[in-house]
């Protein structure tokens, strides 16, 4: 049995050494994970050692019992190892006085938060009527400005239409006057030619 245990330990050490030499990064990560797991297990045992103590006590009692019945130490250890399990024991409930203290502290914190919320809401509501009044005035002013702008736009459109009509009429009159001028000049030229002809006979 001792030789087997020694051989197992030596084999494990050789395997660990070989793995760390061939894969150093993976070995460091695995070692870090093992250390973290061991720390967590140690913290759990320190926080609630009762299940571990019960399991160890049961394990030892099982070994003693089966050894007393005539089994060898190896058989007793093997039997105990296959029968004993760690059963989690719930942590002791806090004392009633501690629970009352915690409840009072929670109630005080809740009351303080509610009072702070109430004060903040009251201050906000106190300011809201003035802000609503100002917002209404601004809405009225902007609505009046929109109405004035629409009126000004309508007047500008009407003025533009009137100016366009006047421009069109002026264009028509100009064209008519140009035609009249051209016709008058042609007629004057014709009259002058006729007078010239008549002057030869007279």
C-alpha positions in Angstrom: 0.0 0.0 0.0 2.8 2.4 0.9 4.7 1.6 -2.2 1.5 2.2 -4.3 1.0 5.6 -2.7 4.7 6.5 -3.1 4.6 5.4 -6.8 1.4 7.4 -7.3 2.9 10.6 -5.8 6.1 10.2 -7.9 4.1 9.6 -11.1 1.9 12.7 -10.4 5.0 14.8 -9.7 6.7 13.6 -12.9 3.5 14.3 -14.9 3.2 17.8 -13.5 6.9 18.5 -14.2 6.6 17.3 -17.7 3.4 19.3 -18.4 4.9 22.5 -16.9 8.0 22.1 -19.0 6.2 21.4 -22.3 3.2 23.7 -21.8 4.3 26.5 -19.4 1.4 28.9 -20.2 -1.3 26.3 -19.8 0.3 25.0 -16.6 0.4 28.5 -15.1 -3.3 29.0 -16.0 -4.2 25.6 -14.5 -2.2 26.3 -11.4 -3.9 29.7 -11.0 -7.3 28.0 -11.4 -6.4 25.4 -8.8 -5.2 28.1 -6.3 -8.5 30.0 -6.8 -10.6 26.9 -6.3 -8.6 26.1 -3.1 -9.1 29.6 -1.8 -12.8 29.4 -2.5 -13.0 26.0 -0.8 -11.1 27.3 2.2 -13.3 30.4 2.5 -16.4 28.1 2.3 -15.1 25.8 5.0 -14.2 28.8 7.3 -17.6 30.3 6.8 -19.5 27.0 7.5 -17.2 24.3 8.9 -20.0 22.1 10.2 -20.5 19.9 7.1 -16.8 19.1 6.8 -16.4 18.3 10.5 -19.5 16.0 10.3 -18.1 14.3 7.2 -14.6 13.8 8.8 -16.2 12.5 12.1 -18.4 10.1 10.2 -15.5 8.9 8.1 -13.3 8.2 11.2 -16.2 6.5 13.0 -16.9 4.3 10.0 -13.2 3.2 9.9 -13.1 2.5 13.6 -16.4 0.6 13.5 -15.4 -1.7 10.6 -11.9 -2.2 12.0 -13.5 -3.3 15.3 -15.7 -5.7 13.3 -12.6 -7.5 12.1 -11.9 -5.8 8.7 -8.5 -4.6 7.8 -7.6 -0.9 7.8 -7.5 -0.8 4.1 -10.9 -2.3 3.7 -12.4 -0.1 6.3 -10.9 3.0 4.6 -12.2 1.9 1.2 -15.7 1.2 2.6 -15.8 4.6 4.5 -14.7 6.4 1.4 -17.5 5.0 -0.7 -20.2 5.6 2.0 -19.4 9.1 3.4 -20.7 12.2 1.7 -20.6 15.8 2.7 -24.1 17.1 3.5 -24.4 20.9 3.6 -25.8 22.1 6.9 -27.7 25.4 6.7 -26.1 28.3 8.6 -27.6 29.2 11.8 -30.4 31.8 11.5 -29.5 35.2 12.9 -30.7 36.0 16.4 -34.1 37.5 16.7 -32.6 40.7 18.2 -30.2 41.0 15.2 -33.1 40.6 12.8 -35.1 43.3 14.5 -32.1 45.6 14.4 -31.7 45.0 10.7 -35.4 45.6 10.1 -35.3 48.8 12.0 -32.3 50.0 10.0 -34.0 49.1 6.7 -37.1 50.9 7.8 -35.1 54.0 8.7 -33.3 53.9 5.4 -36.5 53.5 3.5 -38.2 56.3 5.4 -35.2 58.6 4.8 -35.3 57.9 1.1 -39.0 58.4 0.9 -38.8 61.8 2.7 -36.0 62.9 0.4 -38.1 61.9 -2.6 -41.2 63.7 -1.2 -39.2 66.9 -0.5 -37.7 66.9 -4.1 -41.2 66.3 -5.6 -42.8 69.1 -3.5 -40.0 71.6 -4.6 -40.5 70.6 -8.2 -44.3 71.0 -8.0 -43.9 74.3 -6.3 -42.0 75.7 -9.3 -44.2 74.1 -12.0 -47.1 76.7 -12.0 -44.7 79.6 -12.9 -43.0 77.5 -15.5 -46.4 76.5 -17.0 -47.4 80.2 -17.1 -44.2 81.2 -18.8 -44.6 78.4 -21.3 -48.2 79.4 -22.0 -47.0 83.1 -22.6 -44.3 81.9 -24.9 -46.7 79.7 -26.8 -49.1 82.7 -27.2 -46.2 85.0 -28.4 -45.0 82.4 -30.9 -48.5 81.8 -32.2 -49.0 85.6 -32.7 -45.7 85.8 -34.5 -46.8 82.9 -36.8 -50.1 84.7 -37.5 -48.3 88.0 -38.2 -45.8 86.2 -40.5 -48.6 84.5 -42.4 -50.4 87.9 -42.8 -47.1 89.5 -44.0 -46.6 86.6 -46.4 -50.1 87.0 -47.8 -49.7 90.7 -48.2 -46.3 90.2 -49.9 -47.8 87.6 -52.2 -50.6 90.1 -53.1 -48.1 92.9 -53.6 -46.0 90.6 -55.8 -49.0 89.6 -57.9 -50.0 93.3 -58.3 -46.5 94.2 -59.3 -46.4 91.3 -61.8 -49.7 92.5 -63.3 -48.4 96.1 -63.5 -45.2 94.9 -65.2 -47.2 92.8 -67.7 -49.5 95.8 -68.4 -46.4 98.1 -68.8 -44.9 95.6 -71.2 -48.1 95.4 -73.3 -48.3 99.3 -73.4 -44.6 99.5 -74.4 -45.1 97.1 -77.2 -48.1 99.0 -78.4 -46.3 102.4 -78.3 -43.3 100.9 -80.2 -45.6 99.7 -82.9 -47.3 103.1 -83.0 -43.9 104.8 -83.2 -42.8 102.5 -86.0 -46.1 103.0 -87.9 -46.0 106.8 -87.5 -42.4 107.0 -88.7 -43.3 104.8 -91.7 -46.3 107.0 -92.5 -44.2 110.2 -92.1 -41.7 108.8 -94.5 -44.4 108.0 -97.0 -45.9 111.5 -96.7 -42.5 113.1 -97.2 -42.0 111.0 -100.4 -45.4 112.0 -101.7 -44.8 115.7 -101.0 -41.5 115.5 -102.8 -43.2 114.1 -105.8 -45.9 116.7 -105.8 -43.3 119.5 -105.5 -41.9 118.6 -108.9 -45.2 119.1 -110.6 -46.0 122.4 -108.8 
